[in-house]
Structures are given as structure tokens and as C-alpha cells.
Amino acid sequence: MPEENAKVGEVSQSRYEQIVAELRDVVEQQTRGQFT
């Protein structure tokens, strides 16, 4: 996602990692809903 890459410089590394972890959880939930 180009937009997400552009935001990396605007937030602290720890905050960015937190956001990424949350997004991964959401994506995993959506993926399970679609493919199981």
C-alpha cells in the first residue's frame, strides 16, 4: 500500500508497528471469513 508507506515517516516506529499488527489481525479475520 503506497499510502501506508508514506505514513511511516510521520509516526514513531513503535506506533507504526502497533498499527500494522492491528491491520494484520483484521486481514486475517476477513480472510478466514472469505475462505473458510
PyMOL Python script that loads the backbone (N, CA, C, O; Angstrom):
from pymol import cmd

cmd.read_pdbstr("""\
ATOM      1  N   MET A   1       0.830  -1.199   0.000  1.00  0.00           N
ATOM      2  CA  MET A   1       0.000   0.000   0.000  1.00  0.00           C
ATOM      3  C   MET A   1       0.872   1.260   0.000  1.00  0.00           C
ATOM      4  O   MET A   1       1.516   1.549   1.008  1.00  0.00           O
ATOM      5  N   PRO A   2       0.909   1.989  -1.064  1.00  0.00           N
ATOM      6  CA  PRO A   2       1.748   3.198  -1.132  1.00  0.00           C
ATOM      7  C   PRO A   2       1.394   4.211  -0.047  1.00  0.00           C
ATOM      8  O   PRO A   2       2.285   4.852   0.509  1.00  0.00           O
ATOM      9  N   GLU A   3       0.102   4.365   0.263  1.00  0.00           N
ATOM     10  CA  GLU A   3      -0.290   5.358   1.272  1.00  0.00           C
ATOM     11  C   GLU A   3       0.319   5.007   2.619  1.00  0.00           C
ATOM     12  O   GLU A   3       0.812   5.884   3.329  1.00  0.00           O
ATOM     13  N   GLU A   4       0.287   3.716   2.978  1.00  0.00           N
ATOM     14  CA  GLU A   4       0.829   3.292   4.271  1.00  0.00           C
ATOM     15  C   GLU A   4       2.330   3.577   4.321  1.00  0.00           C
ATOM     16  O   GLU A   4       2.839   4.036   5.343  1.00  0.00           O
ATOM     17  N   ASN A   5       3.036   3.308   3.231  1.00  0.00           N
ATOM     18  CA  ASN A   5       4.477   3.558   3.212  1.00  0.00           C
ATOM     19  C   ASN A   5       4.771   5.039   3.413  1.00  0.00           C
ATOM     20  O   ASN A   5       5.764   5.391   4.049  1.00  0.00           O
ATOM     21  N   ALA A   6       3.928   5.899   2.885  1.00  0.00           N
ATOM     22  CA  ALA A   6       4.148   7.337   3.015  1.00  0.00           C
ATOM     23  C   ALA A   6       3.970   7.785   4.459  1.00  0.00           C
ATOM     24  O   ALA A   6       4.559   8.783   4.874  1.00  0.00           O
ATOM     25  N   LYS A   7       3.164   7.057   5.230  1.00  0.00           N
ATOM     26  CA  LYS A   7       2.884   7.462   6.607  1.00  0.00           C
ATOM     27  C   LYS A   7       3.981   7.046   7.573  1.00  0.00           C
ATOM     28  O   LYS A   7       4.017   7.529   8.705  1.00  0.00           O
ATOM     29  N   VAL A   8       4.876   6.161   7.153  1.00  0.00           N
ATOM     30  CA  VAL A   8       5.880   5.632   8.076  1.00  0.00           C
ATOM     31  C   VAL A   8       6.696   6.757   8.695  1.00  0.00           C
ATOM     32  O   VAL A   8       6.990   6.723   9.889  1.00  0.00           O
ATOM     33  N   GLY A   9       7.063   7.746   7.901  1.00  0.00           N
ATOM     34  CA  GLY A   9       7.902   8.822   8.410  1.00  0.00           C
ATOM     35  C   GLY A   9       7.178   9.759   9.358  1.00  0.00           C
ATOM     36  O   GLY A   9       7.813  10.535  10.072  1.00  0.00           O
ATOM     37  N   GLU A  10       5.847   9.692   9.372  1.00  0.00           N
ATOM     38  CA  GLU A  10       5.076  10.638  10.174  1.00  0.00           C
ATOM     39  C   GLU A  10       4.801  10.124  11.579  1.00  0.00           C
ATOM     40  O   GLU A  10       4.460  10.908  12.464  1.00  0.00           O
ATOM     41  N   VAL A  11       4.940   8.831  11.799  1.00  0.00           N
ATOM     42  CA  VAL A  11       4.636   8.253  13.109  1.00  0.00           C
ATOM     43  C   VAL A  11       5.871   7.567  13.658  1.00  0.00           C
ATOM     44  O   VAL A  11       6.799   7.246  12.915  1.00  0.00           O
ATOM     45  N   SER A  12       5.878   7.344  14.963  1.00  0.00           N
ATOM     46  CA  SER A  12       7.012   6.647  15.567  1.00  0.00           C
ATOM     47  C   SER A  12       7.002   5.186  15.136  1.00  0.00           C
ATOM     48  O   SER A  12       5.958   4.648  14.767  1.00  0.00           O
ATOM     49  N   GLN A  13       8.167   4.546  15.184  1.00  0.00           N
ATOM     50  CA  GLN A  13       8.275   3.165  14.740  1.00  0.00           C
ATOM     51  C   GLN A  13       7.368   2.256  15.557  1.00  0.00           C
ATOM     52  O   GLN A  13       6.711   1.373  15.006  1.00  0.00           O
ATOM     53  N   SER A  14       7.332   2.470  16.872  1.00  0.00           N
ATOM     54  CA  SER A  14       6.517   1.594  17.721  1.00  0.00           C
ATOM     55  C   SER A  14       5.039   1.750  17.390  1.00  0.00           C
ATOM     56  O   SER A  14       4.298   0.768  17.351  1.00  0.00           O
ATOM     57  N   ARG A  15       4.614   2.986  17.151  1.00  0.00           N
ATOM     58  CA  ARG A  15       3.212   3.225  16.807  1.00  0.00           C
ATOM     59  C   ARG A  15       2.893   2.571  15.470  1.00  0.00           C
ATOM     60  O   ARG A  15       1.832   1.966  15.314  1.00  0.00           O
ATOM     61  N   TYR A  16       3.796   2.687  14.513  1.00  0.00           N
ATOM     62  CA  TYR A  16       3.578   2.078  13.203  1.00  0.00           C
ATOM     63  C   TYR A  16       3.443   0.569  13.325  1.00  0.00           C
ATOM     64  O   TYR A  16       2.568  -0.034  12.703  1.00  0.00           O
ATOM     65  N   GLU A  17       4.316  -0.044  14.135  1.00  0.00           N
ATOM     66  CA  GLU A  17       4.252  -1.493  14.310  1.00  0.00           C
ATOM     67  C   GLU A  17       2.929  -1.893  14.944  1.00  0.00           C
ATOM     68  O   GLU A  17       2.369  -2.939  14.616  1.00  0.00           O
ATOM     69  N   GLN A  18       2.427  -1.059  15.855  1.00  0.00           N
ATOM     70  CA  GLN A  18       1.146  -1.338  16.504  1.00  0.00           C
ATOM     71  C   GLN A  18       0.021  -1.332  15.470  1.00  0.00           C
ATOM     72  O   GLN A  18      -0.841  -2.211  15.464  1.00  0.00           O
ATOM     73  N   ILE A  19       0.047  -0.326  14.598  1.00  0.00           N
ATOM     74  CA  ILE A  19      -0.973  -0.226  13.551  1.00  0.00           C
ATOM     75  C   ILE A  19      -0.900  -1.441  12.629  1.00  0.00           C
ATOM     76  O   ILE A  19      -1.927  -2.024  12.281  1.00  0.00           O
ATOM     77  N   VAL A  20       0.309  -1.819  12.237  1.00  0.00           N
ATOM     78  CA  VAL A  20       0.485  -2.955  11.335  1.00  0.00           C
ATOM     79  C   VAL A  20      -0.061  -4.227  11.977  1.00  0.00           C
ATOM     80  O   VAL A  20      -0.725  -5.025  11.317  1.00  0.00           O
ATOM     81  N   ALA A  21       0.222  -4.414  13.268  1.00  0.00           N
ATOM     82  CA  ALA A  21      -0.256  -5.612  13.957  1.00  0.00           C
ATOM     83  C   ALA A  21      -1.781  -5.651  13.958  1.00  0.00           C
ATOM     84  O   ALA A  21      -2.380  -6.705  13.746  1.00  0.00           O
ATOM     85  N   GLU A  22      -2.406  -4.498  14.197  1.00  0.00           N
ATOM     86  CA  GLU A  22      -3.866  -4.454  14.207  1.00  0.00           C
ATOM     87  C   GLU A  22      -4.423  -4.751  12.817  1.00  0.00           C
ATOM     88  O   GLU A  22      -5.404  -5.482  12.679  1.00  0.00           O
ATOM     89  N   LEU A  23      -3.795  -4.185  11.790  1.00  0.00           N
ATOM     90  CA  LEU A  23      -4.255  -4.434  10.427  1.00  0.00           C
ATOM     91  C   LEU A  23      -4.120  -5.908  10.072  1.00  0.00           C
ATOM     92  O   LEU A  23      -4.989  -6.470   9.405  1.00  0.00           O
ATOM     93  N   ARG A  24      -3.024  -6.545  10.519  1.00  0.00           N
ATOM     94  CA  ARG A  24      -2.851  -7.968  10.237  1.00  0.00           C
ATOM     95  C   ARG A  24      -3.994  -8.772  10.843  1.00  0.00           C
ATOM     96  O   ARG A  24      -4.522  -9.685  10.207  1.00  0.00           O
ATOM     97  N   ASP A  25      -4.379  -8.432  12.082  1.00  0.00           N
ATOM     98  CA  ASP A  25      -5.476  -9.158  12.723  1.00  0.00           C
ATOM     99  C   ASP A  25      -6.760  -9.014  11.915  1.00  0.00           C
ATOM    100  O   ASP A  25      -7.480  -9.990  11.706  1.00  0.00           O
ATOM    101  N   VAL A  26      -7.044  -7.800  11.464  1.00  0.00           N
ATOM    102  CA  VAL A  26      -8.260  -7.561  10.690  1.00  0.00           C
ATOM    103  C   VAL A  26      -8.223  -8.355   9.388  1.00  0.00           C
ATOM    104  O   VAL A  26      -9.207  -8.990   9.007  1.00  0.00           O
ATOM    105  N   VAL A  27      -7.091  -8.313   8.718  1.00  0.00           N
ATOM    106  CA  VAL A  27      -6.959  -9.023   7.441  1.00  0.00           C
ATOM    107  C   VAL A  27      -7.136 -10.523   7.651  1.00  0.00           C
ATOM    108  O   VAL A  27      -7.797 -11.192   6.857  1.00  0.00           O
ATOM    109  N   GLU A  28      -6.547 -11.049   8.719  1.00  0.00           N
ATOM    110  CA  GLU A  28      -6.680 -12.480   8.994  1.00  0.00           C
ATOM    111  C   GLU A  28      -8.136 -12.850   9.235  1.00  0.00           C
ATOM    112  O   GLU A  28      -8.599 -13.884   8.753  1.00  0.00           O
ATOM    113  N   GLN A  29      -8.857 -12.024   9.971  1.00  0.00           N
ATOM    114  CA  GLN A  29     -10.265 -12.298  10.246  1.00  0.00           C
ATOM    115  C   GLN A  29     -11.073 -12.271   8.955  1.00  0.00           C
ATOM    116  O   GLN A  29     -11.916 -13.140   8.732  1.00  0.00           O
ATOM    117  N   GLN A  30     -10.822 -11.285   8.109  1.00  0.00           N
ATOM    118  CA  GLN A  30     -11.553 -11.175   6.851  1.00  0.00           C
ATOM    119  C   GLN A  30     -11.222 -12.358   5.943  1.00  0.00           C
ATOM    120  O   GLN A  30     -12.099 -12.898   5.269  1.00  0.00           O
ATOM    121  N   THR A  31      -9.943 -12.755   5.934  1.00  0.00           N
ATOM    122  CA  THR A  31      -9.528 -13.862   5.079  1.00  0.00           C
ATOM    123  C   THR A  31     -10.203 -15.153   5.518  1.00  0.00           C
ATOM    124  O   THR A  31     -10.681 -15.920   4.683  1.00  0.00           O
ATOM    125  N   ARG A  32     -10.243 -15.397   6.828  1.00  0.00           N
ATOM    126  CA  ARG A  32     -10.905 -16.597   7.329  1.00  0.00           C
ATOM    127  C   ARG A  32     -12.376 -16.594   6.944  1.00  0.00           C
ATOM    128  O   ARG A  32     -12.924 -17.628   6.560  1.00  0.00           O
ATOM    129  N   GLY A  33     -13.015 -15.438   7.045  1.00  0.00           N
ATOM    130  CA  GLY A  33     -14.431 -15.336   6.710  1.00  0.00           C
ATOM    131  C   GLY A  33     -14.681 -15.640   5.246  1.00  0.00           C
ATOM    132  O   GLY A  33     -15.726 -16.189   4.897  1.00  0.00           O
ATOM    133  N   GLN A  34     -13.739 -15.292   4.389  1.00  0.00           N
ATOM    134  CA  GLN A  34     -13.925 -15.482   2.953  1.00  0.00           C
ATOM    135  C   GLN A  34     -13.590 -16.901   2.510  1.00  0.00           C
ATOM    136  O   GLN A  34     -14.241 -17.435   1.612  1.00  0.00           O
ATOM    137  N   PHE A  35     -12.585 -17.518   3.123  1.00  0.00           N
ATOM    138  CA  PHE A  35     -12.061 -18.768   2.585  1.00  0.00           C
ATOM    139  C   PHE A  35     -12.352 -19.993   3.436  1.00  0.00           C
ATOM    140  O   PHE A  35     -11.932 -21.097   3.087  1.00  0.00           O
ATOM    141  N   THR A  36     -13.066 -19.821   4.551  1.00  0.00           N
ATOM    142  CA  THR A  36     -13.368 -20.999   5.366  1.00  0.00           C
ATOM    143  C   THR A  36     -14.853 -21.245   5.386  1.00  0.00           C
ATOM    144  O   THR A  36     -15.313 -22.194   6.021  1.00  0.00           O
TER     145      THR A  36
END
""", "prot")
cmd.dss("prot")
cmd.show_as("cartoon", "prot")
cmd.util.cbc("prot")
cmd.orient("prot")
